[in-house]
Amino acid sequence: MTIATHALLLPNQVDEALAAHFAALGVGTIAAYKLWCHRHGLSTELDKTPQERSEERALFASLQPSVDPAASKEHDPRRAALIGRLFNGELADEKLNDLLSRLRVERNALASDPDAQKALGRLVLHVEKYGHLLRPMPVLKRLGANRANTYIAALGQLARHHRDWLRPLEEWRPDTAKERPQFQSLSRHLLARYEVPAPMDTAWLQGHSAEAYQQQEWFKHVAGGQNLRTAGVPMKVTKRMAHIFMQMKHPHHTLLQALRIAQVEALDGDSHCSWYVAATPLGDSLENEEFWISVIHFYVNNYPMLHRTYFLPVYDYIRHQKYLPQQITQPDGTQITGPPPQPNFCMKGRSAAKLLNQVDQWHETLSGAEDVPLKTWAATGLADFRLEEYDAQLKCNLVWTIYELCTSQQLQAEGRIMGHCVFSYTDQCLASDTSIWSLRALNADAEEALEKRVLTIAVDNRQRAVTQARGKFNMALNQRERLEKRRRAGSLYVHLLRESARILRLWSDKVGLVQKGT
């Protein structure tokens, strides 16, 4: 046997002790063993004492990377290495995968603060190893599908406050695999000495904006043990409101929604009333708070006789009357911008019945305006819908259809027939923000069948979500409407409206829409 052949022998062709030694060192041939010994400055002889072999195994063990039992199952050393390169200033122009691209955006957003960039790098690498927060999915439906509404972006916001971190980042370990509790644990590890209500976490999910920065300061104020009443929130915060807010644990409310809910409940509104208020644009803004608090008193004082379907229309009407400039047509046909119809509008002494009548009249004016100028817009490309089926209650075959409305005159006709203000969506449709759809039913067995309009549907085109679905007179799906509305609509229509919820769901599933405001 030649020397070259001997070097290629397998361990079991030598002796059992040496074969076991090779296995412990992870080598498969004599040649591989000799190379390993040479690289580490050891003798390449095969005939070694038990002590020498023991020392070689100890050296091999010391060279193995340590395994951290707390590390996440998603931890990927290669990904971590790329993240490290990114935050070292490399990969500035390279084409990256989605995660690294998002991280580069967050790093670049902190370009004016190099220390914050370094803090973000530490934060991301630590979370990559121990957490589950590097996924790009939106966190909160209310905030939409955008880059800011992810925990990746939230880490960038936490890094902005690195000078206020209270504890070493490296000491943080999650005690759950769920993302939301992980982020709550991380944010409180870094910034909180005291308990913080769950809705305040949405302060980190709104990107680089003045409103987000302001809300983050409220978070730190409360996290430091200070009272919400002294946080600088631009609304009157009573002791009772602050107490209710601090007890809130629902993670799906935004911070502003939570403030509205606490405000309404502090005024003795029940949980339903508080949510209906928070679901209006009042749950997204604290502008002109001195006036809008009077509207909130109106909601609380008139609920539950004030039906929930009126909360948003009342808000729309008041905002239009008090704050929105109007377009005034001149004798020559040109238009100029004038003041709002009622800039001095106030709630003092206003009766509920009279106000709701004004709201209804305004909506009828919007939906029944004469000489509507024709405006058109491109269709979204979402598929229409058609389904024929037998209705056991009506004892006839019904043809259900859903069509997109693509002109201002179609919206005007829809609103006039249905008795609501869908015509006010014209500008949103022109901007491609919203699309409007009409759900109709046809008795296929009738000799002279006419389509009955059953439901008007509003779709947020960017979020691919159904945000509104209303029947005649703003009747909602699957809700017990006021008897007055049911009488005006008729029993046949009420039956069709109830069935339309199922049809809407079938269409939504077919074209890939989620249902948010139905």
C-alpha positions as CSV (number, residue, x, y, z in Angstrom):
1,M,0.0,0.0,0.0
2,T,1.5,3.4,-1.0
3,I,1.6,6.4,1.2
4,A,-0.9,8.3,-1.0
5,T,-3.4,5.4,-0.7
6,H,-2.8,5.2,3.1
7,A,-3.7,8.9,3.4
8,L,-7.2,8.3,1.9
9,L,-8.1,5.4,4.2
10,L,-11.3,5.8,6.2
11,P,-11.1,5.6,10.0
12,N,-12.6,2.1,10.2
13,Q,-9.7,0.9,8.1
14,V,-7.2,2.1,10.7
15,D,-8.3,1.2,14.3
16,E,-11.4,1.7,16.4
17,A,-9.8,4.2,18.8
18,L,-8.5,6.4,16.1
19,A,-11.8,6.2,14.2
20,A,-13.6,7.4,17.3
21,H,-11.1,10.2,17.6
22,F,-11.7,11.2,14.0
23,A,-15.4,11.3,14.5
24,A,-15.0,13.5,17.5
25,L,-13.0,16.0,15.4
26,G,-15.5,15.8,12.5
27,V,-12.9,14.6,10.0
28,G,-13.6,11.7,7.6
29,T,-10.2,10.7,6.3
30,I,-6.5,10.5,7.5
31,A,-5.7,13.3,5.0
32,A,-8.4,15.5,6.5
33,Y,-7.1,14.8,10.0
34,K,-3.5,15.6,9.1
35,L,-4.6,18.9,7.5
36,W,-6.6,19.8,10.6
37,C,-3.6,19.2,12.8
38,H,-1.3,21.1,10.5
39,R,-3.7,24.2,10.6
40,H,-3.7,24.2,14.4
41,G,0.1,23.7,14.9
42,L,-0.2,20.1,16.0
43,S,1.8,17.0,15.2
44,T,0.4,15.2,12.1
45,E,1.4,11.8,13.4
46,L,-1.3,9.2,13.9
47,D,0.2,7.4,16.8
48,K,-0.6,9.8,19.7
49,T,-1.1,9.3,23.4
50,P,-4.6,9.4,25.0
51,Q,-3.7,12.7,26.6
52,E,-2.7,14.3,23.3
53,R,-5.9,13.1,21.7
54,S,-7.9,14.5,24.7
55,E,-6.3,17.9,24.2
56,E,-7.1,17.9,20.5
57,R,-10.8,17.2,21.3
58,A,-10.8,20.0,23.8
59,L,-9.3,22.3,21.2
60,F,-11.9,21.3,18.7
61,A,-14.7,21.9,21.2
62,S,-13.3,25.4,22.0
63,L,-13.4,26.4,18.4
64,Q,-17.1,25.6,17.9
65,P,-19.5,28.6,18.0
66,S,-21.4,28.8,21.2
67,V,-25.2,28.0,21.0
68,D,-27.4,30.4,22.8
69,P,-30.5,28.5,24.1
70,A,-32.5,31.8,24.2
71,A,-31.9,32.5,20.5
72,S,-35.0,32.5,18.3
73,K,-35.7,29.7,15.9
74,E,-35.8,32.3,13.2
75,H,-32.2,33.5,13.9
76,D,-30.1,33.2,10.8
77,P,-26.4,34.0,11.2
78,R,-26.1,34.8,7.5
79,R,-28.9,37.3,7.7
80,A,-27.4,38.8,10.8
81,A,-24.1,39.2,9.0
82,L,-25.9,41.1,6.1
83,I,-27.6,43.3,8.6
84,G,-24.3,44.0,10.3
85,R,-22.8,45.0,6.9
86,L,-25.8,47.3,6.2
87,F,-25.4,49.2,9.4
88,N,-21.7,49.4,8.9
89,G,-22.4,51.6,5.9
90,E,-22.1,48.9,3.3
91,L,-24.8,47.8,0.8
92,A,-25.8,51.4,0.3
93,D,-26.6,51.0,-3.4
94,E,-27.0,47.2,-3.8
95,K,-30.4,45.6,-4.7
96,L,-31.6,44.1,-1.4
97,N,-34.4,41.8,-0.4
98,D,-37.6,43.2,1.2
99,L,-36.3,43.1,4.8
100,L,-32.9,44.6,4.2
101,S,-34.5,47.3,2.0
102,R,-36.9,48.3,4.8
103,L,-34.0,48.4,7.3
104,R,-32.0,50.6,4.9
105,V,-35.0,53.0,4.7
106,E,-35.1,53.2,8.5
107,R,-31.3,53.6,8.8
108,N,-31.4,56.4,6.1
109,A,-34.2,58.2,8.0
110,L,-31.9,58.6,10.9
111,A,-29.0,60.0,8.8
112,S,-29.0,63.2,10.8
113,D,-28.3,61.3,14.0
114,P,-25.4,58.8,13.6
115,D,-25.7,57.6,17.2
116,A,-29.3,56.7,16.6
117,Q,-28.3,54.8,13.5
118,K,-25.8,52.8,15.6
119,A,-28.5,52.2,18.2
120,L,-30.9,50.9,15.5
121,G,-28.2,48.6,14.3
122,R,-27.8,47.1,17.8
123,L,-31.5,46.9,18.2
124,V,-32.2,45.1,14.9
125,L,-29.3,42.6,15.5
126,H,-30.5,41.9,19.0
127,V,-34.1,41.4,17.8
128,E,-33.0,39.3,14.9
129,K,-31.3,36.9,17.3
130,Y,-34.0,36.8,20.0
131,G,-37.3,38.1,18.7
132,H,-39.9,37.8,15.9
133,L,-40.3,41.5,15.0
134,L,-38.7,41.6,11.6
135,R,-41.7,40.6,9.6
136,P,-43.2,43.2,7.2
137,M,-46.9,42.6,7.9
138,P,-49.1,45.6,9.0
139,V,-49.6,45.6,12.7
140,L,-52.9,47.6,13.1
141,K,-55.7,47.5,10.5
142,R,-56.8,51.0,11.3
143,L,-53.4,52.4,10.3
144,G,-53.4,50.8,6.9
145,A,-50.9,48.8,4.9
146,N,-47.8,51.1,4.8
147,R,-44.2,50.8,5.8
148,A,-44.7,52.8,9.1
149,N,-47.3,50.3,10.3
150,T,-44.8,47.5,10.9
151,Y,-42.6,46.5,13.9
152,I,-39.6,47.0,11.6
153,A,-40.4,50.7,11.4
154,A,-41.3,50.8,15.1
155,L,-37.7,49.7,15.9
156,G,-36.5,52.8,14.0
157,Q,-38.7,55.0,16.2
158,L,-37.4,53.3,19.4
159,A,-33.9,54.0,18.2
160,R,-34.7,57.7,18.0
161,H,-35.0,57.7,21.7
162,H,-31.9,55.7,22.5
163,R,-30.6,58.4,24.8
164,D,-33.6,57.7,27.1
165,W,-33.2,54.0,27.2
166,L,-33.4,52.9,30.9
167,R,-31.9,49.5,30.7
168,P,-29.2,47.7,28.6
169,L,-30.7,46.4,25.4
170,E,-28.6,43.2,25.6
171,E,-30.5,42.2,28.8
172,W,-33.8,42.0,27.0
173,R,-35.2,38.5,26.3
174,P,-38.8,37.9,25.1
175,D,-41.0,35.5,27.1
176,T,-43.4,34.7,24.3
177,A,-43.2,34.0,20.5
178,K,-46.1,36.4,19.7
179,E,-45.1,39.6,18.1
180,R,-47.3,42.1,19.8
181,P,-46.4,41.1,23.4
182,Q,-42.7,40.9,22.3
183,F,-42.8,44.6,21.1
184,Q,-44.7,45.6,24.3
185,S,-42.0,43.9,26.4
186,L,-39.2,45.5,24.4
187,S,-40.5,49.0,24.5
188,R,-41.1,48.8,28.2
189,H,-37.7,47.3,28.9
190,L,-36.1,50.2,27.1
191,L,-38.3,53.2,28.2
192,A,-40.8,52.3,31.0
193,R,-40.5,52.3,34.8
194,Y,-44.3,52.0,35.2
195,E,-47.2,50.3,33.4
196,V,-48.2,51.7,30.1
197,P,-51.7,51.1,28.5
198,A,-51.5,48.9,25.4
199,P,-53.0,51.4,22.9
200,M,-50.0,53.7,23.5
201,D,-47.8,51.3,21.5
202,T,-49.4,52.7,18.4
203,A,-47.3,55.8,18.9
204,W,-44.4,53.8,17.4
205,L,-46.3,52.8,14.3
206,Q,-47.0,56.1,12.6
207,G,-43.6,56.9,11.0
208,H,-41.6,60.1,11.0
209,S,-44.3,62.7,11.6
210,A,-44.9,65.5,14.2
211,E,-48.0,63.6,15.5
212,A,-46.0,60.4,16.0
213,Y,-43.2,62.2,17.8
214,Q,-45.8,64.0,20.0
215,Q,-47.5,60.7,20.9
216,Q,-44.1,59.1,21.7
217,E,-43.5,61.8,24.2
218,W,-46.8,61.0,25.8
219,F,-45.7,57.4,26.0
220,K,-42.5,58.3,27.8
221,H,-44.3,60.7,30.1
222,V,-46.7,57.9,31.3
223,A,-43.9,55.3,31.3
224,G,-42.0,57.5,33.6
225,G,-44.8,57.4,36.2
226,Q,-46.2,60.8,35.3
227,N,-50.0,61.5,35.0
228,L,-51.6,61.6,31.6
229,R,-53.2,64.9,32.6
230,T,-49.7,66.6,32.6
231,A,-48.5,64.9,29.3
232,G,-49.6,67.9,27.1
233,V,-52.4,66.0,25.4
234,P,-54.4,68.8,23.6
235,M,-57.7,67.9,25.2
236,K,-59.2,68.3,28.6
237,V,-58.2,65.2,30.6
238,T,-60.2,64.7,33.8
239,K,-59.2,62.5,36.6
240,R,-61.8,59.9,35.7
241,M,-60.8,60.0,32.0
242,A,-57.1,59.4,33.0
243,H,-58.1,56.5,35.2
244,I,-60.2,54.8,32.5
245,F,-57.4,55.4,30.0
246,M,-54.8,53.8,32.2
247,Q,-56.9,50.6,32.6
248,M,-57.2,50.1,28.8
249,K,-55.7,46.8,27.6
250,H,-57.2,46.5,24.1
251,P,-54.2,46.4,21.7
252,H,-56.3,47.1,18.6
253,H,-57.2,50.7,19.5
254,T,-54.9,53.5,18.4
255,L,-53.8,55.9,21.0
256,L,-56.2,58.6,19.8
257,Q,-59.1,56.1,19.7
258,A,-58.3,55.1,23.2
259,L,-58.3,58.7,24.3
260,R,-61.8,59.2,22.7
261,I,-63.1,56.0,24.3
262,A,-61.9,57.1,27.7
263,Q,-63.3,60.6,27.2
264,V,-66.8,59.3,26.2
265,E,-66.9,56.8,29.1
266,A,-65.8,59.5,31.5
267,L,-68.9,61.5,30.4
268,D,-71.0,58.4,31.3
269,G,-71.3,57.1,27.8
270,D,-71.4,53.3,27.6
271,S,-68.8,51.1,25.7
272,H,-70.9,51.0,22.5
273,C,-71.3,54.8,22.4
274,S,-67.6,55.3,23.0
275,W,-66.6,53.0,20.2
276,Y,-69.1,54.6,17.7
277,V,-67.5,58.0,18.5
278,A,-63.9,56.6,18.2
279,A,-64.8,55.0,14.8
280,T,-65.6,58.4,13.3
281,P,-62.8,60.8,12.2
282,L,-62.9,62.1,15.8
283,G,-60.8,58.9,16.6
284,D,-58.1,60.1,14.3
285,S,-57.7,63.8,15.2
286,L,-57.7,66.2,18.2
287,E,-58.0,69.3,16.0
288,N,-60.5,72.0,17.2
289,E,-61.1,70.0,20.3
290,E,-62.8,72.9,22.1
291,F,-65.7,72.7,19.6
292,W,-65.8,68.9,19.0
293,I,-66.2,68.2,22.7
294,S,-69.7,69.8,22.4
295,V,-70.5,67.3,19.7
296,I,-69.3,64.4,21.8
297,H,-71.7,65.7,24.6
298,F,-74.4,65.6,22.0
299,Y,-73.6,61.9,21.1
300,V,-73.5,60.9,24.8
301,N,-76.7,62.8,25.8
302,N,-78.7,61.3,22.9
303,Y,-77.5,57.7,22.9
304,P,-79.0,55.1,22.6
305,M,-82.0,56.9,21.0
306,L,-79.5,58.3,18.5
307,H,-78.8,55.3,16.3
308,R,-75.2,54.3,15.6
309,T,-75.7,54.9,11.8
310,Y,-76.1,58.6,12.5
311,F,-72.7,59.1,14.3
312,L,-70.7,59.5,11.1
313,P,-73.4,61.5,9.1
314,V,-73.8,64.0,12.0
315,Y,-70.0,64.5,12.0
316,D,-69.9,64.9,8.2
317,Y,-72.7,67.4,8.3
318,I,-71.2,69.5,11.1
319,R,-67.7,69.5,9.6
320,H,-69.1,70.6,6.2
321,Q,-71.1,73.4,7.7
322,K,-68.5,74.8,10.1
323,Y,-65.1,74.1,8.5
324,L,-65.2,73.2,4.8
325,P,-65.0,76.1,2.3
326,Q,-67.7,76.0,-0.4
327,Q,-67.4,76.5,-4.1
328,I,-69.6,79.4,-5.2
329,T,-70.7,79.6,-8.9
330,Q,-70.5,83.1,-10.3
331,P,-72.9,84.6,-13.0
332,D,-70.3,83.9,-15.7
333,G,-70.1,80.2,-14.7
334,T,-66.8,80.4,-13.0
335,Q,-66.4,79.2,-9.4
336,I,-64.7,80.9,-6.4
337,T,-63.9,79.5,-3.0
338,G,-66.0,81.0,-0.3
339,P,-66.3,80.5,3.5
340,P,-68.0,77.5,5.1
341,P,-71.8,77.7,5.0
342,Q,-72.0,78.1,8.8
343,P,-68.6,79.1,10.3
344,N,-70.3,80.0,13.6
345,F,-72.1,76.7,13.9
346,C,-72.5,75.7,17.6
347,M,-74.3,72.9,19.5
348,K,-75.7,75.1,22.3
349,G,-79.5,74.9,22.4
350,R,-79.7,72.6,19.4
351,S,-82.4,69.9,19.5
352,A,-81.5,66.4,18.4
353,A,-84.6,66.1,16.3
354,K,-84.0,69.3,14.4
355,L,-80.3,68.5,13.9
356,L,-81.0,65.0,12.5
357,N,-83.6,66.5,10.2
358,Q,-81.0,68.9,8.9
359,V,-78.5,66.1,8.5
360,D,-81.1,64.1,6.5
361,Q,-82.0,67.1,4.3
362,W,-78.3,67.8,3.6
363,H,-77.7,64.2,2.6
364,E,-80.8,64.3,0.3
365,T,-79.5,67.5,-1.2
366,L,-76.1,65.9,-1.9
367,S,-77.7,62.8,-3.4
368,G,-80.5,64.6,-5.3
369,A,-78.7,67.7,-6.6
370,E,-80.0,68.8,-10.0
371,D,-77.7,69.4,-13.0
372,V,-74.9,67.4,-11.7
373,P,-71.8,68.0,-13.9
374,L,-70.6,64.8,-15.5
375,K,-67.3,63.6,-14.1
376,T,-65.8,60.2,-15.0
377,W,-63.0,58.1,-13.7
378,A,-61.3,54.9,-14.7
379,A,-62.6,51.6,-13.4
380,T,-60.4,49.9,-10.7
381,G,-60.1,46.6,-12.6
382,L,-61.8,44.6,-9.8
383,A,-64.2,42.1,-11.2
384,D,-68.0,42.6,-11.2
385,F,-70.2,39.9,-9.7
386,R,-73.2,37.8,-10.8
387,L,-74.9,35.0,-9.0
388,E,-78.3,33.3,-9.7
389,E,-79.9,31.3,-6.9
390,Y,-83.3,30.3,-5.6
391,D,-84.7,32.2,-2.6
392,A,-86.8,30.0,-0.5
393,Q,-88.5,32.8,1.4
394,L,-89.5,34.8,-1.8
395,K,-90.1,31.5,-3.7
396,C,-88.3,32.8,-6.8
397,N,-84.9,32.8,-8.5
398,L,-82.8,35.9,-7.7
399,V,-80.0,37.3,-9.8
400,W,-77.5,39.1,-7.6
401,T,-75.1,41.5,-9.3
402,I,-72.4,44.0,-8.2
403,Y,-71.3,46.8,-10.5
404,E,-68.8,49.6,-10.2
405,L,-70.1,53.2,-10.5
406,C,-67.7,55.3,-12.6
407,T,-69.4,58.6,-13.1
408,S,-70.7,61.4,-10.9
409,Q,-74.2,61.0,-12.4
410,Q,-74.2,57.3,-11.5
411,L,-73.3,58.3,-7.9
412,Q,-76.0,60.9,-7.9
413,A,-78.7,58.4,-9.1
414,E,-77.5,55.8,-6.6
415,G,-77.7,58.3,-3.7
416,R,-81.2,59.6,-4.8
417,I,-82.7,56.2,-5.1
418,M,-81.0,54.8,-1.9
419,G,-81.6,57.9,0.2
420,H,-78.0,58.5,1.3
421,C,-75.1,60.8,0.4
422,V,-72.8,58.5,-1.7
423,F,-72.5,61.5,-4.2
424,S,-70.2,63.1,-1.7
425,Y,-67.6,60.4,-2.6
426,T,-67.0,61.9,-6.1
427,D,-63.7,63.6,-5.2
428,Q,-62.3,60.4,-3.6
429,C,-63.3,58.5,-6.7
430,L,-61.7,61.0,-9.0
431,A,-58.5,60.7,-6.9
432,S,-58.7,56.9,-7.2
433,D,-58.7,56.7,-3.4
434,T,-62.2,55.1,-3.3
435,S,-64.4,53.1,-5.6
436,I,-68.2,52.8,-5.3
437,W,-70.1,49.7,-6.1
438,S,-73.9,49.0,-6.3
439,L,-75.3,45.6,-5.2
440,R,-78.6,44.8,-6.8
441,A,-81.1,42.0,-7.0
442,L,-83.4,40.9,-9.9
443,N,-86.4,38.6,-9.7
444,A,-85.5,36.3,-12.7
445,D,-89.0,34.7,-12.7
446,A,-91.0,38.0,-13.1
447,E,-92.3,38.9,-16.6
448,E,-91.2,42.5,-16.2
449,A,-88.5,42.3,-13.7
450,L,-86.7,45.4,-12.5
451,E,-83.4,45.5,-10.6
452,K,-83.7,46.5,-7.0
453,R,-80.8,48.4,-5.6
454,V,-80.0,46.8,-2.3
455,L,-76.6,48.0,-1.1
456,T,-74.0,50.7,-1.9
457,I,-70.4,49.6,-1.2
458,A,-67.3,51.9,-0.7
459,V,-63.9,50.3,-1.3
460,D,-60.6,51.8,-0.2
461,N,-58.6,51.1,-3.3
462,R,-55.2,51.3,-1.7
463,Q,-55.9,49.1,1.3
464,R,-58.2,46.8,-0.8
465,A,-60.8,47.0,1.9
466,V,-64.6,47.4,2.0
467,T,-64.9,50.5,4.3
468,Q,-68.6,51.2,4.0
469,A,-71.7,49.1,3.0
470,R,-75.0,50.9,3.4
471,G,-78.5,50.2,2.3
472,K,-81.4,52.6,1.8
473,F,-81.5,55.5,4.2
474,N,-78.0,54.5,5.5
475,M,-79.3,51.2,6.9
476,A,-76.4,48.9,8.0
477,L,-75.9,45.2,7.4
478,N,-77.0,42.7,10.0
479,Q,-78.3,45.3,12.4
480,R,-81.8,46.0,13.8
481,E,-82.6,49.4,12.3
482,R,-85.1,51.8,13.7
483,L,-88.7,50.8,13.0
484,E,-89.2,54.0,11.0
485,K,-86.4,53.1,8.6
486,R,-87.7,49.5,8.2
487,R,-91.2,50.8,7.4
488,R,-89.9,53.2,4.8
489,A,-87.8,50.5,3.1
490,G,-90.5,47.8,3.2
491,S,-90.3,44.1,4.3
492,L,-89.1,42.8,0.9
493,Y,-86.2,45.2,0.9
494,V,-85.3,44.4,4.5
495,H,-85.1,40.7,3.5
496,L,-82.9,41.5,0.5
497,L,-80.6,43.7,2.7
498,R,-80.1,40.9,5.2
499,E,-79.2,38.5,2.3
500,S,-76.9,41.0,0.8
501,A,-74.3,40.6,3.6
502,R,-73.7,37.1,2.3
503,I,-73.4,38.2,-1.3
504,L,-71.0,41.0,-0.3
505,R,-68.8,38.4,1.5
506,L,-68.8,36.1,-1.6
507,W,-67.7,39.0,-3.8
508,S,-65.1,40.3,-1.3
509,D,-63.5,36.8,-1.1
510,K,-63.6,36.5,-4.9
511,V,-61.7,39.7,-5.6
512,G,-59.5,39.6,-2.5
513,L,-61.0,42.4,-0.3
514,V,-61.1,42.6,3.5
515,Q,-64.2,44.0,5.2
516,K,-63.4,46.8,7.7
517,G,-66.3,49.1,8.0
518,T,-69.4,47.0,7.2
